[in-house]
């Protein structure tokens, strides 16, 4: 499974600082999620999806989606 938060954030032309403000998730954590250094919790995915006005399922790519 691949998390597509970077692509989604770029399509909305948002910086990590702006995403931090919208989500309450630190930019360091957001960056780690985007670089697949850590996996987001379901709660974090929900907050990110809300901030990007997207469905959670749009934030990841999987053969089992």
N, CA, C, O and CB atoms as a CASP TS submission, in Angstrom:
PFRMAT TS
TARGET T0000
AUTHOR 0000-0000-0000
METHOD Language model
MODEL 1
PARENT N/A
ATOM      1  N   UNK     1       0.853  -1.174   0.000  1.00  0.00           N
ATOM      2  CA  UNK     1       0.000   0.000   0.000  1.00  0.00           C
ATOM      3  C   UNK     1       0.898   1.237   0.000  1.00  0.00           C
ATOM      4  O   UNK     1       1.896   1.296   0.719  1.00  0.00           O
ATOM      5  CB  UNK     1      -0.970  -0.002   1.230  1.00  0.00           C
ATOM      6  N   UNK     2       0.536   2.199  -0.798  1.00  0.00           N
ATOM      7  CA  UNK     2       1.273   3.455  -0.893  1.00  0.00           C
ATOM      8  C   UNK     2       0.368   4.596  -0.442  1.00  0.00           C
ATOM      9  O   UNK     2      -0.766   4.729  -0.904  1.00  0.00           O
ATOM     10  CB  UNK     2       1.788   3.696  -2.344  1.00  0.00           C
ATOM     11  N   UNK     3       0.883   5.408   0.461  1.00  0.00           N
ATOM     12  CA  UNK     3       0.143   6.580   0.930  1.00  0.00           C
ATOM     13  C   UNK     3       0.418   7.732  -0.032  1.00  0.00           C
ATOM     14  O   UNK     3       1.570   8.017  -0.357  1.00  0.00           O
ATOM     15  CB  UNK     3       0.546   6.962   2.402  1.00  0.00           C
ATOM     16  N   UNK     4      -0.640   8.385  -0.480  1.00  0.00           N
ATOM     17  CA  UNK     4      -0.531   9.426  -1.508  1.00  0.00           C
ATOM     18  C   UNK     4      -0.735  10.839  -0.954  1.00  0.00           C
ATOM     19  O   UNK     4      -1.231  11.719  -1.657  1.00  0.00           O
ATOM     20  CB  UNK     4      -1.541   9.166  -2.605  1.00  0.00           C
ATOM     21  N   UNK     5      -0.354  11.051   0.301  1.00  0.00           N
ATOM     22  CA  UNK     5      -0.600  12.368   0.888  1.00  0.00           C
ATOM     23  C   UNK     5       0.215  13.471   0.213  1.00  0.00           C
ATOM     24  O   UNK     5      -0.271  14.592   0.066  1.00  0.00           O
ATOM     25  CB  UNK     5      -0.283  12.338   2.370  1.00  0.00           C
ATOM     26  N   UNK     6       1.454  13.166  -0.200  1.00  0.00           N
ATOM     27  CA  UNK     6       2.264  14.188  -0.860  1.00  0.00           C
ATOM     28  C   UNK     6       1.597  14.632  -2.156  1.00  0.00           C
ATOM     29  O   UNK     6       1.479  15.829  -2.417  1.00  0.00           O
ATOM     30  CB  UNK     6       3.685  13.660  -1.141  1.00  0.00           C
ATOM     31  N   UNK     7       1.167  13.683  -2.959  1.00  0.00           N
ATOM     32  CA  UNK     7       0.526  14.002  -4.227  1.00  0.00           C
ATOM     33  C   UNK     7      -0.754  14.814  -4.004  1.00  0.00           C
ATOM     34  O   UNK     7      -1.023  15.777  -4.722  1.00  0.00           O
ATOM     35  CB  UNK     7       0.213  12.715  -5.003  1.00  0.00           C
ATOM     36  N   UNK     8      -1.526  14.414  -3.011  1.00  0.00           N
ATOM     37  CA  UNK     8      -2.770  15.126  -2.715  1.00  0.00           C
ATOM     38  C   UNK     8      -2.485  16.546  -2.236  1.00  0.00           C
ATOM     39  O   UNK     8      -3.156  17.494  -2.643  1.00  0.00           O
ATOM     40  CB  UNK     8      -3.586  14.367  -1.658  1.00  0.00           C
ATOM     41  N   UNK     9      -1.491  16.682  -1.375  1.00  0.00           N
ATOM     42  CA  UNK     9      -1.131  18.016  -0.865  1.00  0.00           C
ATOM     43  C   UNK     9      -0.631  18.910  -1.990  1.00  0.00           C
ATOM     44  O   UNK     9      -0.986  20.087  -2.053  1.00  0.00           O
ATOM     45  CB  UNK     9      -0.057  17.907   0.234  1.00  0.00           C
ATOM     46  N   UNK    10       0.191  18.358  -2.879  1.00  0.00           N
ATOM     47  CA  UNK    10       0.709  19.133  -4.002  1.00  0.00           C
ATOM     48  C   UNK    10      -0.417  19.569  -4.944  1.00  0.00           C
ATOM     49  O   UNK    10      -0.399  20.684  -5.466  1.00  0.00           O
ATOM     50  CB  UNK    10       1.752  18.317  -4.771  1.00  0.00           C
ATOM     51  N   UNK    11      -1.379  18.697  -5.154  1.00  0.00           N
ATOM     52  CA  UNK    11      -2.487  19.048  -6.059  1.00  0.00           C
ATOM     53  C   UNK    11      -3.331  20.200  -5.505  1.00  0.00           C
ATOM     54  O   UNK    11      -3.959  20.939  -6.262  1.00  0.00           O
ATOM     55  CB  UNK    11      -3.381  17.823  -6.301  1.00  0.00           C
ATOM     56  N   UNK    12      -3.338  20.343  -4.172  1.00  0.00           N
ATOM     57  CA  UNK    12      -4.062  21.449  -3.534  1.00  0.00           C
ATOM     58  C   UNK    12      -3.147  22.653  -3.297  1.00  0.00           C
ATOM     59  O   UNK    12      -3.577  23.670  -2.751  1.00  0.00           O
ATOM     60  CB  UNK    12      -4.674  20.986  -2.202  1.00  0.00           C
ATOM     61  N   UNK    13      -1.882  22.528  -3.712  1.00  0.00           N
ATOM     62  CA  UNK    13      -0.881  23.591  -3.572  1.00  0.00           C
ATOM     63  C   UNK    13      -0.742  24.067  -2.127  1.00  0.00           C
ATOM     64  O   UNK    13      -0.747  25.265  -1.844  1.00  0.00           O
ATOM     65  CB  UNK    13      -1.244  24.768  -4.465  1.00  0.00           C
ATOM     66  N   UNK    14      -0.618  23.094  -1.221  1.00  0.00           N
ATOM     67  CA  UNK    14      -0.451  23.392   0.197  1.00  0.00           C
ATOM     68  C   UNK    14       0.958  23.019   0.650  1.00  0.00           C
ATOM     69  O   UNK    14       1.512  22.008   0.220  1.00  0.00           O
ATOM     70  CB  UNK    14      -1.505  22.642   1.039  1.00  0.00           C
ATOM     71  N   UNK    15       1.519  23.833   1.507  1.00  0.00           N
ATOM     72  CA  UNK    15       2.821  23.527   2.086  1.00  0.00           C
ATOM     73  C   UNK    15       2.631  22.649   3.324  1.00  0.00           C
ATOM     74  O   UNK    15       1.517  22.498   3.824  1.00  0.00           O
ATOM     75  CB  UNK    15       3.588  24.830   2.446  1.00  0.00           C
ATOM     76  N   UNK    16       3.725  22.078   3.805  1.00  0.00           N
ATOM     77  CA  UNK    16       3.654  21.306   5.044  1.00  0.00           C
ATOM     78  C   UNK    16       3.224  22.184   6.217  1.00  0.00           C
ATOM     79  O   UNK    16       2.500  21.729   7.102  1.00  0.00           O
ATOM     80  CB  UNK    16       5.008  20.655   5.343  1.00  0.00           C
ATOM     81  N   UNK    17       3.665  23.430   6.223  1.00  0.00           N
ATOM     82  CA  UNK    17       3.271  24.359   7.295  1.00  0.00           C
ATOM     83  C   UNK    17       1.761  24.586   7.259  1.00  0.00           C
ATOM     84  O   UNK    17       1.110  24.590   8.304  1.00  0.00           O
ATOM     85  CB  UNK    17       4.024  25.715   7.157  1.00  0.00           C
ATOM     86  N   UNK    18       1.211  24.771   6.078  1.00  0.00           N
ATOM     87  CA  UNK    18      -0.237  24.955   5.954  1.00  0.00           C
ATOM     88  C   UNK    18      -0.989  23.700   6.381  1.00  0.00           C
ATOM     89  O   UNK    18      -2.023  23.787   7.044  1.00  0.00           O
ATOM     90  CB  UNK    18      -0.609  25.325   4.513  1.00  0.00           C
ATOM     91  N   UNK    19      -0.467  22.526   6.000  1.00  0.00           N
ATOM     92  CA  UNK    19      -1.114  21.272   6.404  1.00  0.00           C
ATOM     93  C   UNK    19      -1.052  21.096   7.913  1.00  0.00           C
ATOM     94  O   UNK    19      -1.998  20.598   8.524  1.00  0.00           O
ATOM     95  CB  UNK    19      -0.453  20.072   5.707  1.00  0.00           C
ATOM     96  N   UNK    20       0.059  21.502   8.513  1.00  0.00           N
ATOM     97  CA  UNK    20       0.177  21.428   9.970  1.00  0.00           C
ATOM     98  C   UNK    20      -0.915  22.272  10.626  1.00  0.00           C
ATOM     99  O   UNK    20      -1.539  21.848  11.599  1.00  0.00           O
ATOM    100  CB  UNK    20       1.580  21.903  10.431  1.00  0.00           C
ATOM    101  N   UNK    21      -1.139  23.468  10.086  1.00  0.00           N
ATOM    102  CA  UNK    21      -2.172  24.357  10.621  1.00  0.00           C
ATOM    103  C   UNK    21      -3.566  23.773  10.441  1.00  0.00           C
ATOM    104  O   UNK    21      -4.410  23.891  11.330  1.00  0.00           O
ATOM    105  CB  UNK    21      -2.095  25.722   9.947  1.00  0.00           C
ATOM    106  N   UNK    22      -3.812  23.143   9.297  1.00  0.00           N
ATOM    107  CA  UNK    22      -5.135  22.577   9.001  1.00  0.00           C
ATOM    108  C   UNK    22      -5.438  21.308   9.781  1.00  0.00           C
ATOM    109  O   UNK    22      -6.590  21.041  10.120  1.00  0.00           O
ATOM    110  CB  UNK    22      -5.247  22.289   7.534  1.00  0.00           C
ATOM    111  N   UNK    23      -4.396  20.523  10.066  1.00  0.00           N
ATOM    112  CA  UNK    23      -4.616  19.206  10.661  1.00  0.00           C
ATOM    113  C   UNK    23      -4.259  19.110  12.139  1.00  0.00           C
ATOM    114  O   UNK    23      -4.794  18.264  12.856  1.00  0.00           O
ATOM    115  CB  UNK    23      -3.833  18.197   9.914  1.00  0.00           C
ATOM    116  N   UNK    24      -3.362  19.969  12.592  1.00  0.00           N
ATOM    117  CA  UNK    24      -2.875  19.840  13.957  1.00  0.00           C
ATOM    118  C   UNK    24      -1.809  18.756  14.083  1.00  0.00           C
ATOM    119  O   UNK    24      -1.370  18.443  15.190  1.00  0.00           O
ATOM    120  CB  UNK    24      -4.027  19.540  14.890  1.00  0.00           C
ATOM    121  N   UNK    25      -1.391  18.185  12.957  1.00  0.00           N
ATOM    122  CA  UNK    25      -0.335  17.176  12.923  1.00  0.00           C
ATOM    123  C   UNK    25       0.960  17.906  12.580  1.00  0.00           C
ATOM    124  O   UNK    25       0.995  18.710  11.649  1.00  0.00           O
ATOM    125  CB  UNK    25      -0.651  16.021  11.879  1.00  0.00           C
ATOM    126  N   UNK    26       2.018  17.626  13.329  1.00  0.00           N
ATOM    127  CA  UNK    26       3.266  18.348  13.098  1.00  0.00           C
ATOM    128  C   UNK    26       3.778  18.129  11.679  1.00  0.00           C
ATOM    129  O   UNK    26       3.559  17.079  11.076  1.00  0.00           O
ATOM    130  CB  UNK    26       4.324  17.914  14.109  1.00  0.00           C
ATOM    131  N   UNK    27       4.459  19.135  11.168  1.00  0.00           N
ATOM    132  CA  UNK    27       4.988  19.019   9.808  1.00  0.00           C
ATOM    133  C   UNK    27       6.022  17.909   9.728  1.00  0.00           C
ATOM    134  O   UNK    27       6.181  17.291   8.676  1.00  0.00           O
ATOM    135  CB  UNK    27       5.603  20.347   9.352  1.00  0.00           C
ATOM    136  N   UNK    28       6.725  17.647  10.816  1.00  0.00           N
ATOM    137  CA  UNK    28       7.686  16.542  10.842  1.00  0.00           C
ATOM    138  C   UNK    28       6.967  15.207  10.648  1.00  0.00           C
ATOM    139  O   UNK    28       7.408  14.368   9.863  1.00  0.00           O
ATOM    140  CB  UNK    28       8.474  16.538  12.173  1.00  0.00           C
ATOM    141  N   UNK    29       5.874  15.019  11.355  1.00  0.00           N
ATOM    142  CA  UNK    29       5.092  13.789  11.219  1.00  0.00           C
ATOM    143  C   UNK    29       4.493  13.690   9.826  1.00  0.00           C
ATOM    144  O   UNK    29       4.519  12.623   9.214  1.00  0.00           O
ATOM    145  CB  UNK    29       3.981  13.731  12.279  1.00  0.00           C
ATOM    146  N   UNK    30       3.955  14.789   9.320  1.00  0.00           N
ATOM    147  CA  UNK    30       3.401  14.793   7.964  1.00  0.00           C
ATOM    148  C   UNK    30       4.471  14.428   6.946  1.00  0.00           C
ATOM    149  O   UNK    30       4.216  13.655   6.023  1.00  0.00           O
ATOM    150  CB  UNK    30       2.798  16.168   7.629  1.00  0.00           C
ATOM    151  N   UNK    31       5.658  14.976   7.112  1.00  0.00           N
ATOM    152  CA  UNK    31       6.758  14.674   6.214  1.00  0.00           C
ATOM    153  C   UNK    31       7.149  13.197   6.311  1.00  0.00           C
ATOM    154  O   UNK    31       7.415  12.556   5.294  1.00  0.00           O
ATOM    155  CB  UNK    31       7.963  15.569   6.530  1.00  0.00           C
ATOM    156  N   UNK    32       7.183  12.665   7.518  1.00  0.00           N
ATOM    157  CA  UNK    32       7.500  11.245   7.695  1.00  0.00           C
ATOM    158  C   UNK    32       6.448  10.354   7.042  1.00  0.00           C
ATOM    159  O   UNK    32       6.782   9.314   6.475  1.00  0.00           O
ATOM    160  CB  UNK    32       7.618  10.907   9.183  1.00  0.00           C
ATOM    161  N   UNK    33       5.186  10.751   7.117  1.00  0.00           N
ATOM    162  CA  UNK    33       4.110   9.997   6.454  1.00  0.00           C
ATOM    163  C   UNK    33       4.304  10.057   4.938  1.00  0.00           C
ATOM    164  O   UNK    33       4.225   9.038   4.252  1.00  0.00           O
ATOM    165  CB  UNK    33       2.705  10.562   6.849  1.00  0.00           C
ATOM    166  N   UNK    34       4.556  11.248   4.432  1.00  0.00           N
ATOM    167  CA  UNK    34       4.736  11.419   2.987  1.00  0.00           C
ATOM    168  C   UNK    34       5.929  10.633   2.455  1.00  0.00           C
ATOM    169  O   UNK    34       5.898  10.155   1.320  1.00  0.00           O
ATOM    170  CB  UNK    34       4.908  12.889   2.654  1.00  0.00           C
ATOM    171  N   UNK    35       6.971  10.496   3.256  1.00  0.00           N
ATOM    172  CA  UNK    35       8.172   9.786   2.834  1.00  0.00           C
ATOM    173  C   UNK    35       8.172   8.320   3.270  1.00  0.00           C
ATOM    174  O   UNK    35       9.187   7.630   3.178  1.00  0.00           O
ATOM    175  CB  UNK    35       9.395  10.480   3.384  1.00  0.00           C
ATOM    176  N   UNK    36       7.021   7.865   3.742  1.00  0.00           N
ATOM    177  CA  UNK    36       6.814   6.479   4.163  1.00  0.00           C
ATOM    178  C   UNK    36       7.803   6.031   5.234  1.00  0.00           C
ATOM    179  O   UNK    36       8.187   4.863   5.286  1.00  0.00           O
ATOM    180  CB  UNK    36       6.917   5.562   2.969  1.00  0.00           C
ATOM    181  N   UNK    37       8.207   6.958   6.078  1.00  0.00           N
ATOM    182  CA  UNK    37       9.064   6.618   7.226  1.00  0.00           C
ATOM    183  C   UNK    37       8.211   6.150   8.399  1.00  0.00           C
ATOM    184  O   UNK    37       8.693   5.461   9.298  1.00  0.00           O
ATOM    185  CB  UNK    37       9.930   7.834   7.645  1.00  0.00           C
ATOM    186  N   UNK    38       6.931   6.537   8.378  1.00  0.00           N
ATOM    187  CA  UNK    38       5.981   6.114   9.401  1.00  0.00           C
ATOM    188  C   UNK    38       4.624   5.943   8.744  1.00  0.00           C
ATOM    189  O   UNK    38       4.332   6.561   7.720  1.00  0.00           O
ATOM    190  CB  UNK    38       5.912   7.140  10.577  1.00  0.00           C
ATOM    191  N   UNK    39       3.806   5.103   9.339  1.00  0.00           N
ATOM    192  CA  UNK    39       2.444   4.908   8.827  1.00  0.00           C
ATOM    193  C   UNK    39       1.482   5.760   9.635  1.00  0.00           C
ATOM    194  O   UNK    39       1.575   5.808  10.861  1.00  0.00           O
ATOM    195  CB  UNK    39       2.029   3.410   8.885  1.00  0.00           C
ATOM    196  N   UNK    40       0.566   6.428   8.963  1.00  0.00           N
ATOM    197  CA  UNK    40      -0.399   7.253   9.690  1.00  0.00           C
ATOM    198  C   UNK    40      -1.429   6.376  10.397  1.00  0.00           C
ATOM    199  O   UNK    40      -1.753   5.278   9.947  1.00  0.00           O
ATOM    200  CB  UNK    40      -1.100   8.234   8.733  1.00  0.00           C
ATOM    201  N   UNK    41      -1.926   6.887  11.501  1.00  0.00           N
ATOM    202  CA  UNK    41      -3.040   6.215  12.166  1.00  0.00           C
ATOM    203  C   UNK    41      -4.306   6.494  11.359  1.00  0.00           C
ATOM    204  O   UNK    41      -4.330   7.391  10.516  1.00  0.00           O
ATOM    205  CB  UNK    41      -3.196   6.698  13.657  1.00  0.00           C
ATOM    206  N   UNK    42      -5.325   5.740  11.617  1.00  0.00           N
ATOM    207  CA  UNK    42      -6.602   5.972  10.931  1.00  0.00           C
ATOM    208  C   UNK    42      -7.129   7.365  11.261  1.00  0.00           C
ATOM    209  O   UNK    42      -7.696   8.042  10.403  1.00  0.00           O
ATOM    210  CB  UNK    42      -7.645   4.894  11.329  1.00  0.00           C
ATOM    211  N   UNK    43      -6.940   7.784  12.496  1.00  0.00           N
ATOM    212  CA  UNK    43      -7.371   9.122  12.908  1.00  0.00           C
ATOM    213  C   UNK    43      -6.614  10.199  12.130  1.00  0.00           C
ATOM    214  O   UNK    43      -7.213  11.175  11.678  1.00  0.00           O
ATOM    215  CB  UNK    43      -7.161   9.312  14.424  1.00  0.00           C
ATOM    216  N   UNK    44      -5.296  10.024  11.974  1.00  0.00           N
ATOM    217  CA  UNK    44      -4.502  10.989  11.208  1.00  0.00           C
ATOM    218  C   UNK    44      -4.952  11.019   9.752  1.00  0.00           C
ATOM    219  O   UNK    44      -5.058  12.092   9.158  1.00  0.00           O
ATOM    220  CB  UNK    44      -3.001  10.645  11.293  1.00  0.00           C
ATOM    221  N   UNK    45      -5.221   9.841   9.167  1.00  0.00           N
ATOM    222  CA  UNK    45      -5.704   9.798   7.785  1.00  0.00           C
ATOM    223  C   UNK    45      -7.020  10.550   7.641  1.00  0.00           C
ATOM    224  O   UNK    45      -7.231  11.263   6.659  1.00  0.00           O
ATOM    225  CB  UNK    45      -5.876   8.348   7.322  1.00  0.00           C
ATOM    226  N   UNK    46      -7.895  10.390   8.610  1.00  0.00           N
ATOM    227  CA  UNK    46      -9.177  11.083   8.560  1.00  0.00           C
ATOM    228  C   UNK    46      -8.986  12.596   8.605  1.00  0.00           C
ATOM    229  O   UNK    46      -9.620  13.322   7.840  1.00  0.00           O
ATOM    230  CB  UNK    46     -10.072  10.630   9.715  1.00  0.00           C
ATOM    231  N   UNK    47      -8.126  13.074   9.488  1.00  0.00           N
ATOM    232  CA  UNK    47      -7.870  14.513   9.616  1.00  0.00           C
ATOM    233  C   UNK    47      -7.228  15.052   8.335  1.00  0.00           C
ATOM    234  O   UNK    47      -7.590  16.129   7.861  1.00  0.00           O
ATOM    235  CB  UNK    47      -6.956  14.799  10.840  1.00  0.00           C
ATOM    236  N   UNK    48      -6.279  14.302   7.780  1.00  0.00           N
ATOM    237  CA  UNK    48      -5.625  14.719   6.536  1.00  0.00           C
ATOM    238  C   UNK    48      -6.645  14.763   5.396  1.00  0.00           C
ATOM    239  O   UNK    48      -6.663  15.716   4.617  1.00  0.00           O
ATOM    240  CB  UNK    48      -4.458  13.758   6.181  1.00  0.00           C
ATOM    241  N   UNK    49      -7.473  13.759   5.300  1.00  0.00           N
ATOM    242  CA  UNK    49      -8.500  13.716   4.251  1.00  0.00           C
ATOM    243  C   UNK    49      -9.454  14.897   4.379  1.00  0.00           C
ATOM    244  O   UNK    49      -9.819  15.510   3.375  1.00  0.00           O
ATOM    245  CB  UNK    49      -9.285  12.394   4.315  1.00  0.00           C
ATOM    246  N   UNK    50      -9.858  15.217   5.594  1.00  0.00           N
ATOM    247  CA  UNK    50     -10.745  16.369   5.807  1.00  0.00           C
ATOM    248  C   UNK    50     -10.070  17.659   5.372  1.00  0.00           C
ATOM    249  O   UNK    50     -10.684  18.498   4.713  1.00  0.00           O
ATOM    250  CB  UNK    50     -11.162  16.468   7.284  1.00  0.00           C
ATOM    251  N   UNK    51      -8.809  17.814   5.738  1.00  0.00           N
ATOM    252  CA  UNK    51      -8.075  19.037   5.389  1.00  0.00           C
ATOM    253  C   UNK    51      -7.935  19.189   3.879  1.00  0.00           C
ATOM    254  O   UNK    51      -7.924  20.304   3.357  1.00  0.00           O
ATOM    255  CB  UNK    51      -6.688  19.031   6.042  1.00  0.00           C
ATOM    256  N   UNK    52      -7.829  18.050   3.176  1.00  0.00           N
ATOM    257  CA  UNK    52      -7.658  18.083   1.720  1.00  0.00           C
ATOM    258  C   UNK    52      -8.989  17.964   0.969  1.00  0.00           C
ATOM    259  O   UNK    52      -9.018  17.962  -0.262  1.00  0.00           O
ATOM    260  CB  UNK    52      -6.727  16.961   1.286  1.00  0.00           C
ATOM    261  N   UNK    53     -10.083  17.865   1.721  1.00  0.00           N
ATOM    262  CA  UNK    53     -11.424  17.707   1.145  1.00  0.00           C
ATOM    263  C   UNK    53     -11.464  16.489   0.215  1.00  0.00           C
ATOM    264  O   UNK    53     -11.881  16.569  -0.940  1.00  0.00           O
ATOM    265  CB  UNK    53     -11.841  18.989   0.373  1.00  0.00           C
ATOM    266  N   UNK    54     -11.012  15.360   0.769  1.00  0.00           N
ATOM    267  CA  UNK    54     -10.944  14.110   0.018  1.00  0.00           C
ATOM    268  C   UNK    54     -11.488  12.973   0.879  1.00  0.00           C
ATOM    269  O   UNK    54     -11.673  13.125   2.086  1.00  0.00           O
ATOM    270  CB  UNK    54      -9.487  13.811  -0.433  1.00  0.00           C
ATOM    271  N   UNK    55     -11.739  11.841   0.242  1.00  0.00           N
ATOM    272  CA  UNK    55     -12.081  10.627   0.973  1.00  0.00           C
ATOM    273  C   UNK    55     -10.784   9.955   1.402  1.00  0.00           C
ATOM    274  O   UNK    55      -9.762  10.066   0.724  1.00  0.00           O
ATOM    275  CB  UNK    55     -12.958   9.662   0.106  1.00  0.00           C
ATOM    276  N   UNK    56     -10.833   9.267   2.522  1.00  0.00           N
ATOM    277  CA  UNK    56      -9.648   8.558   3.007  1.00  0.00           C
ATOM    278  C   UNK    56      -9.124   7.607   1.942  1.00  0.00           C
ATOM    279  O   UNK    56      -7.912   7.497   1.758  1.00  0.00           O
ATOM    280  CB  UNK    56      -9.968   7.785   4.299  1.00  0.00           C
ATOM    281  N   UNK    57     -10.011   6.922   1.242  1.00  0.00           N
ATOM    282  CA  UNK    57      -9.578   5.935   0.241  1.00  0.00           C
ATOM    283  C   UNK    57      -8.815   6.566  -0.913  1.00  0.00           C
ATOM    284  O   UNK    57      -8.073   5.876  -1.611  1.00  0.00           O
ATOM    285  CB  UNK    57     -10.778   5.187  -0.303  1.00  0.00           C
ATOM    286  N   UNK    58      -8.983   7.858  -1.122  1.00  0.00           N
ATOM    287  CA  UNK    58      -8.248   8.546  -2.170  1.00  0.00           C
ATOM    288  C   UNK    58      -6.793   8.817  -1.778  1.00  0.00           C
ATOM    289  O   UNK    58      -5.983   9.216  -2.614  1.00  0.00           O
ATOM    290  CB  UNK    58      -8.939   9.848  -2.510  1.00  0.00           C
ATOM    291  N   UNK    59      -6.471   8.598  -0.507  1.00  0.00           N
ATOM    292  CA  UNK    59      -5.137   8.890  -0.007  1.00  0.00           C
ATOM    293  C   UNK    59      -4.192   7.701  -0.059  1.00  0.00           C
ATOM    294  O   UNK    59      -3.034   7.816   0.343  1.00  0.00           O
ATOM    295  CB  UNK    59      -5.228   9.384   1.392  1.00  0.00           C
ATOM    296  N   UNK    60      -4.665   6.564  -0.547  1.00  0.00           N
ATOM    297  CA  UNK    60      -3.747   5.448  -0.654  1.00  0.00           C
ATOM    298  C   UNK    60      -4.019   4.628  -1.910  1.00  0.00           C
ATOM    299  O   UNK    60      -5.122   4.620  -2.455  1.00  0.00           O
ATOM    300  CB  UNK    60      -3.844   4.569   0.578  1.00  0.00           C
ATOM    301  N   UNK    61      -2.986   3.953  -2.337  1.00  0.00           N
ATOM    302  CA  UNK    61      -3.068   3.091  -3.506  1.00  0.00           C
ATOM    303  C   UNK    61      -2.827   1.662  -3.043  1.00  0.00           C
ATOM    304  O   UNK    61      -1.836   1.375  -2.371  1.00  0.00           O
ATOM    305  CB  UNK    61      -2.038   3.517  -4.610  1.00  0.00           C
ATOM    306  N   UNK    62      -3.735   0.777  -3.403  1.00  0.00           N
ATOM    307  CA  UNK    62      -3.615  -0.615  -2.992  1.00  0.00           C
ATOM    308  C   UNK    62      -4.356  -1.487  -3.991  1.00  0.00           C
ATOM    309  O   UNK    62      -5.357  -1.071  -4.574  1.00  0.00           O
ATOM    310  CB  UNK    62      -4.168  -0.827  -1.556  1.00  0.00           C
ATOM    311  N   UNK    63      -3.858  -2.691  -4.183  1.00  0.00           N
ATOM    312  CA  UNK    63      -4.560  -3.650  -5.037  1.00  0.00           C
ATOM    313  C   UNK    63      -5.858  -4.108  -4.398  1.00  0.00           C
ATOM    314  O   UNK    63      -6.714  -4.670  -5.082  1.00  0.00           O
ATOM    315  CB  UNK    63      -3.672  -4.856  -5.330  1.00  0.00           C
ATOM    316  N   UNK    64      -6.024  -3.884  -3.115  1.00  0.00           N
ATOM    317  CA  UNK    64      -7.196  -4.354  -2.375  1.00  0.00           C
ATOM    318  C   UNK    64      -8.137  -3.210  -2.001  1.00  0.00           C
ATOM    319  O   UNK    64      -8.988  -3.375  -1.127  1.00  0.00           O
ATOM    320  CB  UNK    64      -6.757  -5.089  -1.118  1.00  0.00           C
ATOM    321  N   UNK    65      -8.000  -2.094  -2.627  1.00  0.00           N
ATOM    322  CA  UNK    65      -8.808  -0.901  -2.341  1.00  0.00           C
ATOM    323  C   UNK    65     -10.233  -1.092  -2.770  1.00  0.00           C
ATOM    324  O   UNK    65     -11.054  -0.189  -2.605  1.00  0.00           O
ATOM    325  CB  UNK    65      -8.230   0.320  -3.026  1.00  0.00           C
TER
END
